[in-house]
């Protein structure tokens, strides 16, 4: 790691103007972008006593080898330039301008002495009632503002509430009758809790009852000639009705349904279900599960329904309708089973149109965001990531922090179409812009070890060539025009702290030999054997075994699985192209131009196979006779049986 004193600029050389600065590492990569009202003061703070720096800042200044700055005319210009550079360089130590908000809910903290109504996101809390979710957030904020007119529940923060108690004066909401002001004793704790309970009942689906009660009170006030009071009731009724109109998740009052949605990737799946009763969402549940078996969406839905309703019975637990994204494989049997569990008929179907389809789309968006939040919380939390990297470094006995990890995986089909992938994780997060794909041919494709040697050699030959052409980094001021100029792309110039290969000792030995043959001795290699998730170091007789609940193990599994996914995707694409090429090449009368015309017209082999003779004949240069020949050959390859000419009906040999 670099010593910050080695690149610290002289204080007198740093201007006192507003500006934007960039820290770069030893290979010239921008690792941090910041702005300052006074550049001299801000930059000097980074070179203070290391003991006074936070852990993140300490790591950053010791990773960097230079700092440069650009003077701008104002703080606004600095903000704009900072944002532009963060988007352009994606520095590893910048965390601003990222928004991973979850859906907002209307929450009432019934566990508090004075319950508070507020808009909340994130994890749910004990003794708090939630209603929603709502989207966009503006909708629920307007809804809450309207409801406070009829149910003047406390909505202020704890600090505001305590200050009002101490001063004996309520906040503004208390003066405009949007809060019952329990802070100054206008209502007792019991009366305020009843208001909060009424608000929960209204949001829970009993809105019609409250509106009818207010209509009765308004009529009584009119009969007593209390028109001013009647006018207030009228306005309260209008406010509650506006809430009904604004709430996009309201269905007809006789609707009782559970609406399911699933969003998945190769490793995990997020499930969301909204429980709709009396036309309103009464509850919501969500799960994120590991995909331990390779099941179709239809099979997944069947397993889901049997687990959710396996212990449920009666019409209070199983609704009249169950809406799913796709019907299970045995839809009739599952519907009959639900009928038996409920004691009456259950409609199991996919929502196609109307309000239910709209709500189903909202549930799907929740499932998608739930999986994204699950991934980002586990992998994106800075503390967890840092602990994972530190634990992995210590377990492997490495002397340097694992700022950049590269993982390599090979994929093939019985030795054909051999490809490999390189994925990159920086600070525990994937950096997809640095992913690379390798096509392997010749002797290098004979086995996995030869493929690994070839890929590592090619990657690090490029690293050595690009490193040799690098200009040394020097701290100092840069012209904004120079900073904006695009430097030549350096695809392999950034060396990893650790190389992970998918495999055991043979693959590790091949990768180590490739690095040694290139004269590289400062990059560490480890292999991850999938069978027992063992970590193999070069020339070690026994593997490193990480605890099953280890964050470090989760990290290396995630890196390996990402490399595997990337390799498989490339392999399938290459295999499909190869199959298309070889099949079309074998068709008599189909030259290069006509083959290319077919590929461009249909796009994929699947669409080409599904095309009729007439559709094939619509391609430029493909006549009726050639179209029939192409159709026959594609049909023969698809089924292995003699093809039938769809135009003439005759069997083609």
C-alpha positions as a printed Julia matrix, in Angstrom:
653×3 Matrix{Float64}:
   0.0     0.0     0.0
   1.2     3.5    -0.8
   2.33    6.01    1.82
   0.2     9.19    1.49
   3.3    11.28    2.25
   4.87   10.07   -1.0
   2.33   11.89   -3.16
   1.1    14.67   -0.87
   1.21   17.98   -2.81
   2.78   21.03   -1.18
   0.18   23.09    0.65
   1.13   26.23   -1.23
   0.53   24.5    -4.57
  -3.11   23.75   -3.78
  -5.48   26.62   -4.68
  -8.06   28.01   -2.29
 -10.78   28.07   -4.96
 -13.77   25.75   -5.3
 -12.99   22.65   -7.29
 -13.21   18.92   -7.84
 -10.44   16.44   -7.03
  -9.68   12.86   -8.01
  -7.56   10.24   -6.29
  -5.94    7.66   -8.58
  -4.37    4.3    -7.82
  -1.07    2.91   -9.12
  -2.55    1.93  -12.47
  -4.17    5.32  -13.06
  -7.7     4.31  -12.19
  -9.87    6.93  -10.49
 -10.84    5.54   -7.09
 -12.44    8.61   -5.5
 -14.0    11.85   -6.71
 -14.85   14.71   -4.36
 -15.66   18.41   -4.42
 -14.66   21.22   -2.11
 -15.53   24.84   -1.46
 -11.84   25.4    -0.61
  -9.6    22.81   -2.24
  -6.59   23.49    0.0
  -8.46   22.84    3.25
 -10.25   19.78    1.95
  -7.23   18.04    0.44
  -5.01   18.74    3.46
  -7.57   16.93    5.63
  -6.78   13.67    3.8
  -3.12   13.85    4.79
  -3.71   14.4     8.51
  -2.8    11.92   11.23
  -3.93    8.49    9.93
  -5.36    7.69   13.35
  -7.96   10.44   12.88
  -9.21    9.1     9.54
 -12.16    6.76    9.18
 -11.47    3.2     8.07
 -12.75    3.85    4.56
 -10.78    7.08    4.11
  -7.65    5.44    5.53
  -7.94    2.62    2.99
  -8.57    5.07    0.16
  -5.57    7.34    0.78
  -3.28    4.33    1.18
  -4.59    2.78   -2.05
  -4.07    5.98   -4.05
  -0.72    7.07   -5.45
  -1.69   10.53   -6.72
  -4.31   13.24   -6.41
  -5.28   15.84   -8.99
  -7.73   18.7    -8.97
  -9.62   21.04  -11.28
 -10.61   24.57  -10.29
 -14.17   25.65  -11.16
 -16.09   28.89  -10.82
 -18.61   28.0    -8.11
 -19.83   25.28   -5.78
 -22.68   24.53   -8.2
 -20.19   23.87  -10.99
 -18.23   21.68   -8.6
 -21.33   19.64   -7.8
 -22.13   19.18  -11.49
 -18.57   18.17  -12.38
 -18.37   15.81   -9.41
 -21.59   14.09  -10.49
 -20.35   13.82  -14.08
 -17.05   12.25  -13.04
 -18.67    9.82  -10.63
 -20.93    8.61  -13.42
 -18.02    8.44  -15.85
 -15.39    6.75  -13.68
 -17.59    4.83  -11.19
 -14.97    5.21   -8.41
 -14.89    2.36   -5.96
 -14.84    4.58   -2.86
 -17.77    6.82   -3.85
 -21.18    5.87   -2.51
 -23.25    8.95   -3.33
 -25.86    9.23   -6.09
 -27.1     5.69   -5.42
 -30.78    5.14   -4.62
 -31.99    1.7    -3.53
 -35.13    2.76   -1.75
 -37.81    0.23   -0.97
 -41.52    0.8    -1.4
 -43.13    3.2     1.09
 -45.78    2.1     3.55
 -48.15    4.02    5.79
 -47.12    2.87    9.28
 -48.76    3.46   12.67
 -46.51    2.74   15.66
 -49.11    1.19   17.94
 -46.37    0.04   20.31
 -45.63    3.64   21.37
 -47.39    5.41   24.23
 -48.47    8.04   21.72
 -48.77    6.17   18.38
 -47.32    7.99   15.39
 -48.54    7.85   11.78
 -45.73    8.15    9.25
 -44.45    7.01    5.88
 -41.83    4.29    6.35
 -39.52    2.25    4.16
 -37.27   -0.71    4.8
 -37.49   -3.43    7.41
 -40.68   -3.77    9.39
 -40.72   -3.12   13.11
 -42.42   -4.83   15.98
 -45.8    -3.47   17.21
 -46.19   -1.3    14.1
 -49.11   -1.66   11.71
 -48.33   -1.24    8.01
 -50.61   -0.42    5.1
 -49.57   -0.47    1.48
 -47.22   -0.56   -0.29
 -47.86    2.61   -2.24
 -46.16    3.95   -5.33
 -45.16    6.68   -5.93
 -44.28    7.91   -2.45
 -46.08   11.19   -3.14
 -49.39    9.31   -3.17
 -49.1     8.04    0.41
 -47.79   11.38    1.69
 -50.82   13.14    0.24
 -53.05   10.39    1.63
 -51.61   10.79    5.12
 -51.97   14.56    4.96
 -55.63   14.14    4.04
 -56.33   11.52    6.73
 -54.87   13.72    9.48
 -57.83   16.04    8.97
 -60.24   13.31   10.1
 -57.89   11.29   12.33
 -55.56   13.91   13.88
 -52.93   11.39   15.04
 -49.45   12.5    15.99
 -47.14   12.45   12.95
 -44.15   14.38   14.29
 -40.74   12.97   15.17
 -39.66   12.15   18.71
 -37.5    15.28   18.91
 -40.35   17.6    17.87
 -42.73   15.84   20.26
 -40.33   16.19   23.21
 -39.69   19.87   22.5
 -43.42   20.54   22.39
 -43.87   18.73   25.71
 -41.09   20.77   27.3
 -42.32   24.12   25.99
 -46.02   23.45   26.5
 -46.74   24.64   22.92
 -47.78   22.29   20.12
 -46.19   22.35   16.67
 -47.88   23.85   13.6
 -49.99   20.74   12.98
 -51.55   21.17   16.4
 -52.59   24.74   15.58
 -54.17   23.83   12.24
 -56.11   20.86   13.72
 -54.12   18.13   11.94
 -52.86   16.78   15.25
 -54.77   16.22   18.47
 -51.7    17.55   20.32
 -51.27   14.86   22.97
 -47.89   16.47   23.66
 -49.61   19.33   25.54
 -52.46   17.28   27.01
 -55.29   18.27   24.68
 -56.22   14.58   24.58
 -55.32   11.78   26.95
 -53.08    8.89   25.86
 -56.16    6.64   25.73
 -58.1     9.06   23.51
 -55.11    9.45   21.2
 -54.71    5.68   20.96
 -58.37    5.39   19.95
 -57.74    7.9    17.16
 -54.81    5.8    15.97
 -56.93    2.63   16.14
 -59.65    4.33   14.06
 -57.04    5.31   11.48
 -55.85    1.69   11.29
 -59.41    0.42   10.93
 -60.09    2.9     8.13
 -56.94    1.85    6.27
 -57.77   -1.8     7.0
 -60.91   -1.67    4.88
 -63.63   -0.16    7.09
 -63.75    3.16    5.26
 -67.43    2.85    4.36
 -68.37    2.65    8.05
 -66.52    5.86    8.92
 -68.02    7.72    5.98
 -71.55    6.64    6.96
 -70.94    7.72   10.55
 -69.8    11.16    9.38
 -72.83   11.43    7.07
 -75.1    10.68   10.04
 -73.35   13.32   12.16
 -73.62   15.84    9.34
 -77.36   15.23    9.02
 -77.81   15.64   12.8
 -75.86   18.89   12.75
 -78.04   20.21    9.93
 -81.2    19.26   11.82
 -79.89   21.25   14.8
 -79.09   24.18   12.46
 -75.36   23.83   13.29
 -74.29   24.56    9.76
 -70.7    25.36   10.62
 -70.23   21.98   12.26
 -72.07   20.31    9.38
 -69.69   22.0     6.96
 -66.72   20.5     8.79
 -68.27   17.03    8.6
 -68.9    17.59    4.88
 -65.26   18.46    4.33
 -64.15   15.4     6.34
 -66.36   13.15    4.2
 -64.9    14.67    1.04
 -61.38   14.09    2.41
 -62.03   10.4     3.1
 -63.57    9.93   -0.32
 -60.52   11.52   -1.91
 -58.4     8.93   -0.16
 -60.51    6.2    -1.76
 -60.14    7.78   -5.19
 -56.39    8.3    -4.83
 -55.63    4.79   -3.58
 -54.71    2.82   -6.7
 -54.89   -0.58   -4.96
 -58.6    -0.46   -4.14
 -60.64   -3.21   -5.79
 -64.34   -3.93   -5.54
 -65.42   -4.46   -1.94
 -66.33   -8.12   -2.49
 -62.81   -8.98   -3.74
 -61.01  -11.63   -1.69
 -57.79  -12.74   -3.29
 -54.17  -13.62   -2.72
 -51.97  -12.24   -5.5
 -48.56  -13.89   -5.97
 -45.52  -12.75   -7.94
 -42.02  -14.2    -8.39
 -38.78  -12.63   -9.53
 -35.72  -14.84   -9.84
 -32.16  -15.12  -11.05
 -29.91  -18.14  -11.43
 -29.38  -18.57   -7.68
 -32.33  -17.16   -5.75
 -36.0   -16.24   -6.11
 -38.05  -13.55   -4.38
 -41.73  -14.22   -3.74
 -44.3   -11.59   -2.83
 -47.97  -12.06   -1.99
 -50.6    -9.4    -1.31
 -53.6   -10.5     0.76
 -56.65   -8.58   -0.48
 -59.78   -8.72    1.65
 -62.92   -6.64    1.14
 -61.2    -4.95   -1.79
 -58.21   -3.66    0.16
 -54.77   -4.94    0.94
 -54.87   -6.34    4.44
 -51.38   -7.76    4.5
 -48.26   -8.54    2.53
 -45.63  -11.24    2.86
 -42.37  -11.87    1.13
 -39.65  -14.48    0.98
 -36.27  -14.82   -0.68
 -35.38  -18.47   -1.19
 -32.37  -20.26   -2.6
 -33.04  -22.22   -5.77
 -31.73  -25.58   -4.69
 -33.25  -27.41   -7.64
 -33.64  -26.67  -11.33
 -37.43  -26.28  -11.61
 -39.62  -24.62  -14.21
 -41.76  -21.59  -13.25
 -44.81  -23.86  -13.29
 -43.18  -26.32  -10.88
 -41.97  -23.49   -8.68
 -45.51  -22.06   -8.36
 -46.88  -25.48   -7.48
 -44.31  -25.93   -4.69
 -45.03  -22.4    -3.48
 -48.8   -22.88   -3.22
 -48.49  -26.21   -1.46
 -46.15  -24.73    1.14
 -48.13  -21.51    1.69
 -51.49  -23.22    2.03
 -50.27  -26.56    3.39
 -51.09  -25.63    6.98
 -53.93  -23.23    6.17
 -57.58  -24.26    6.29
 -60.91  -22.48    6.14
 -62.15  -19.47    4.22
 -60.44  -17.07    6.65
 -57.01  -18.27    5.5
 -57.61  -19.28    1.88
 -59.44  -16.71   -0.28
 -61.89  -17.25   -3.13
 -59.25  -16.29   -5.7
 -55.57  -17.12   -5.98
 -53.82  -15.18   -8.72
 -50.42  -16.43   -9.87
 -47.93  -15.32  -12.57
 -48.18  -18.71  -14.34
 -50.47  -21.66  -13.72
 -48.85  -24.66  -12.02
 -48.26  -27.82  -14.01
 -51.2   -29.61  -12.43
 -53.5   -26.6   -12.17
 -56.72  -28.63  -11.89
 -55.31  -30.82   -9.13
 -53.95  -27.83   -7.2
 -57.31  -26.04   -7.51
 -59.1   -29.15   -6.23
 -56.67  -29.39   -3.32
 -57.29  -25.72   -2.44
 -61.05  -26.39   -2.68
 -60.68  -29.18   -0.17
 -58.55  -27.06    2.18
 -60.93  -24.1     2.04
 -64.18  -26.0     2.09
 -65.51  -24.19   -0.99
 -64.44  -23.39   -4.54
 -61.18  -21.56   -5.18
 -60.42  -19.85   -8.5
 -56.78  -20.4    -9.47
 -55.87  -18.27  -12.47
 -53.57  -15.68  -14.05
 -54.84  -12.09  -14.02
 -54.99  -10.95  -17.64
 -56.53   -7.47  -17.58
 -58.24   -4.87  -15.44
 -57.55   -3.75  -11.86
 -56.36   -7.16  -10.72
 -53.77   -7.33  -13.48
 -52.62   -3.83  -12.5
 -52.25   -4.89   -8.87
 -50.46   -8.07   -9.97
 -47.92   -5.88  -11.75
 -47.39   -3.93   -8.51
 -46.79   -7.21   -6.67
 -44.28   -8.21   -9.35
 -42.42   -4.92   -8.93
 -42.26   -5.6    -5.18
 -40.8    -9.05   -5.82
 -38.22   -7.61   -8.19
 -37.21   -4.93   -5.72
 -37.21   -7.41   -2.84
 -34.6    -9.55   -4.6
 -32.54   -6.51   -5.51
 -32.62   -5.25   -1.92
 -31.73   -8.71   -0.62
 -28.71   -8.83   -2.9
 -27.61   -5.28   -2.17
 -28.04   -5.61    1.6
 -26.01   -8.78    1.76
 -23.39   -7.77   -0.77
 -23.68   -3.98   -0.73
 -23.43   -3.33    2.97
 -20.0    -1.79    3.42
 -19.46   -3.36    6.85
 -20.41   -6.84    5.65
 -18.32   -6.54    2.51
 -15.31   -5.32    4.43
 -15.66   -8.13    6.96
 -15.97  -10.7     4.15
 -12.86   -9.45    2.39
 -10.91   -9.25    5.64
 -11.96  -12.76    6.63
 -11.0   -14.15    3.24
  -7.64  -12.4     3.33
  -6.87  -13.8     6.8
  -8.09  -17.31    5.93
  -5.79  -17.44    2.9
  -2.91  -15.8     4.74
  -2.45  -13.05    2.15
  -0.45   -9.92    3.02
  -2.48   -7.43    0.93
  -6.13   -6.3     1.05
  -8.37   -7.88   -1.58
  -9.44   -4.73   -3.38
  -9.89   -6.46   -6.75
 -10.77  -10.12   -7.27
 -10.88  -11.8   -10.68
 -12.49  -15.2   -11.23
 -12.1   -17.48  -14.25
 -14.33  -20.32  -15.39
 -14.33  -22.47  -18.54
 -17.34  -24.0   -20.28
 -17.66  -26.5   -23.15
 -19.77  -29.3   -24.56
 -17.75  -32.52  -24.7
 -14.66  -30.57  -25.68
 -16.33  -28.44  -28.37
 -17.09  -24.7   -28.38
 -14.68  -24.15  -25.49
 -14.99  -20.7   -23.9
 -13.93  -19.04  -20.66
 -15.09  -16.08  -18.64
 -13.37  -13.49  -16.49
 -15.5   -11.61  -13.93
 -14.27   -8.81  -11.7
 -15.3    -7.86   -8.16
 -13.99   -4.66   -6.62
 -14.57   -4.16   -2.89
 -16.89   -7.15   -2.96
 -19.13   -5.75   -5.73
 -19.25   -6.9    -9.37
 -17.74   -4.52  -11.91
 -19.38   -5.69  -15.1
 -17.63   -3.19  -17.33
 -14.41   -5.17  -16.73
 -15.87   -8.6   -17.52
 -14.17  -10.39  -20.4
 -14.93  -13.44  -22.59
 -12.37  -15.79  -24.17
 -12.84  -18.19  -27.06
 -10.4   -21.09  -26.79
  -9.22  -23.07  -29.82
  -6.47  -25.44  -30.87
  -4.29  -27.26  -28.34
  -5.52  -24.98  -25.55
  -8.97  -26.57  -25.85
  -7.84  -30.14  -25.19
  -8.63  -30.09  -21.44
  -9.53  -27.77  -18.56
  -5.96  -27.21  -17.37
  -4.74  -26.25  -20.85
  -7.7   -23.91  -21.23
  -6.97  -22.27  -17.87
  -3.28  -21.83  -18.75
  -4.24  -20.23  -22.07
  -6.76  -17.8   -20.57
  -4.49  -16.66  -17.71
  -1.57  -16.24  -20.13
  -3.61  -14.15  -22.56
  -5.09  -11.94  -19.87
  -1.79  -11.14  -18.16
   0.2   -10.74  -21.39
  -2.17   -7.88  -22.15
  -1.68   -6.58  -18.61
   2.1    -6.5   -19.03
   1.87   -4.79  -22.44
  -0.54   -2.09  -21.27
   1.36   -1.52  -18.01
   4.56   -0.91  -19.95
   2.91    1.97  -21.82
   1.5     3.72  -18.75
   2.49    7.27  -17.82
   3.49    7.71  -14.14
   0.9     9.5   -12.0
   1.89   12.87  -10.52
  -0.16   14.88   -8.03
  -1.15   18.34   -9.11
  -3.62   20.5   -10.95
  -5.13   19.38  -14.24
  -6.91   21.37  -16.89
 -10.58   20.41  -17.21
 -10.18   20.08  -20.97
  -7.4    17.54  -20.4
  -9.48   15.7   -17.83
 -12.39   15.45  -20.21
 -10.25   14.09  -23.05
 -10.72   10.41  -23.55
  -7.6     8.38  -22.9
  -6.99    5.18  -24.89
  -9.0     2.3   -23.49
  -6.98    0.03  -21.25
  -8.84   -3.25  -21.11
  -6.4    -5.28  -19.02
  -4.19   -2.74  -17.25
  -5.61   -3.23  -13.75
  -4.04   -6.15  -11.84
  -6.12   -8.14   -9.34
  -5.21   -8.74   -5.72
  -6.48  -12.3    -6.03
  -7.24  -14.68   -8.9
  -9.9   -17.34   -8.25
 -10.16  -20.25  -10.66
 -13.07  -22.65  -10.74
 -11.51  -25.98   -9.9
  -9.07  -27.78   -7.67
  -5.28  -28.31   -7.59
  -4.86  -29.01  -11.36
  -6.5   -25.73  -12.36
  -4.62  -23.81   -9.65
  -1.32  -25.3   -10.82
  -2.07  -24.32  -14.43
  -2.93  -20.71  -13.47
   0.18  -20.42  -11.25
   2.39  -21.82  -14.0
   1.0   -19.29  -16.5
   1.81  -16.39  -14.14
   5.27  -17.75  -13.39
   6.06  -18.14  -17.11
   5.22  -14.44  -17.53
   7.46  -13.46  -14.6
   4.57  -12.33  -12.4
   5.03  -13.2    -8.74
   2.89  -10.63   -6.91
  -0.59  -11.92   -7.84
  -2.1   -14.62   -5.64
  -4.08  -17.6    -6.97
  -6.65  -19.81   -5.28
  -9.0   -22.48   -6.61
 -12.57  -23.1    -5.47
 -13.58  -26.75   -5.81
 -17.34  -26.95   -6.16
 -17.88  -30.38   -4.63
 -17.03  -29.43   -1.04
 -16.47  -25.69   -1.56
 -12.76  -26.08   -0.73
 -10.18  -23.38   -1.34
  -6.93  -24.72   -2.81
  -3.71  -22.71   -2.65
  -0.76  -23.48   -4.94
   1.41  -26.38   -3.75
  -0.62  -26.83   -0.54
  -1.36  -30.44    0.35
  -4.62  -29.66    2.14
  -7.37  -27.15    1.25
  -8.66  -24.23    3.29
 -12.16  -24.97    4.6
 -14.27  -21.91    5.43
 -17.16  -22.22    7.92
 -20.52  -22.87    6.22
 -22.03  -19.65    7.64
 -18.97  -17.6     6.72
 -19.43  -14.31    4.88
 -16.12  -15.01    3.14
 -17.51  -18.3     1.8
 -20.62  -16.54    0.55
 -18.42  -13.99   -1.21
 -16.26  -16.55   -3.06
 -19.35  -18.59   -3.97
 -20.99  -15.5    -5.37
 -17.88  -14.62   -7.38
 -17.57  -18.2    -8.7
 -21.29  -18.45   -9.56
 -21.13  -15.16  -11.44
 -18.15  -16.41  -13.46
 -20.04  -19.63  -14.18
 -23.16  -17.74  -15.27
 -21.13  -15.48  -17.55
 -19.27  -18.42  -19.09
 -22.45  -20.45  -19.66
 -24.17  -17.49  -21.32
 -21.26  -17.0   -23.73
 -21.01  -20.74  -24.37
 -24.69  -21.07  -25.25
 -24.48  -18.13  -27.6
 -21.39  -19.53  -29.3
 -22.86  -23.03  -29.5
 -26.11  -21.7   -31.0
 -24.18  -19.71  -33.6
 -22.04  -22.74  -34.36
 -25.07  -25.0   -34.77
 -26.76  -22.46  -37.01
 -23.65  -22.05  -39.14
 -22.96  -25.77  -39.51
 -26.58  -26.59  -40.3
 -26.99  -23.86  -42.9
 -23.59  -24.65  -44.41
 -24.77  -28.18  -45.14
 -27.79  -27.08  -47.2
 -27.15  -27.3   -50.93
 -27.77  -24.1   -52.87
 -27.48  -21.86  -49.8
 -24.48  -19.58  -50.31
 -22.91  -17.14  -47.81
 -25.12  -14.2   -48.83
 -28.33  -16.2   -48.49
 -27.24  -17.68  -45.15
 -26.56  -14.19  -43.83
 -29.95  -13.0   -45.15
 -31.68  -15.83  -43.25
 -29.83  -14.98  -40.02
 -30.7   -11.29  -40.26
 -34.34  -11.97  -41.12
 -35.09  -14.42  -38.3
 -32.51  -13.42  -35.72
 -32.43  -16.78  -33.91
 -32.31  -20.43  -34.9
 -35.49  -21.08  -32.93
 -37.47  -18.63  -35.07
 -35.93  -20.04  -38.25
 -36.93  -23.59  -37.29
 -40.49  -22.45  -36.53
 -40.88  -20.67  -39.89
 -43.08  -22.12  -42.65
 -42.05  -22.54  -46.26
 -43.93  -19.34  -47.15
 -42.13  -17.38  -44.42
 -38.75  -18.71  -45.55
 -39.62  -17.68  -49.1
 -40.09  -14.07  -47.98
 -36.34  -13.76  -47.33
 -34.45  -11.92  -50.04
 -32.85  -14.37  -52.48
 -34.77  -17.42  -51.21
 -37.11  -18.79  -53.9
 -39.93  -21.36  -53.43
 -37.78  -24.38  -54.27
 -34.9   -23.31  -52.03
 -37.34  -22.39  -49.25
 -38.79  -25.93  -49.41
 -35.28  -27.39  -49.25
 -34.32  -25.23  -46.24
 -37.55  -26.14  -44.48
 -36.94  -29.84  -45.1
 -33.39  -29.73  -43.76
 -34.39  -27.75  -40.67
 -37.27  -30.11  -39.98
 -35.02  -33.13  -40.41
 -32.46  -31.67  -37.99
 -35.2   -30.81  -35.53
 -36.97  -34.17  -35.38
 -34.5   -36.65  -36.86
 -37.4   -38.0   -38.99
 -38.12  -37.53  -42.7
 -39.48  -34.08  -43.38
 -42.74  -33.31  -45.12
 -43.04  -30.49  -47.65
 -45.76  -28.21  -46.26
 -46.6   -26.99  -49.73
 -46.89  -30.26  -51.67
 -47.38  -32.7   -48.8
 -44.82  -35.14  -50.18
 -42.27  -36.85  -47.98
 -38.76  -35.5   -48.52
 -35.86  -37.93  -48.15
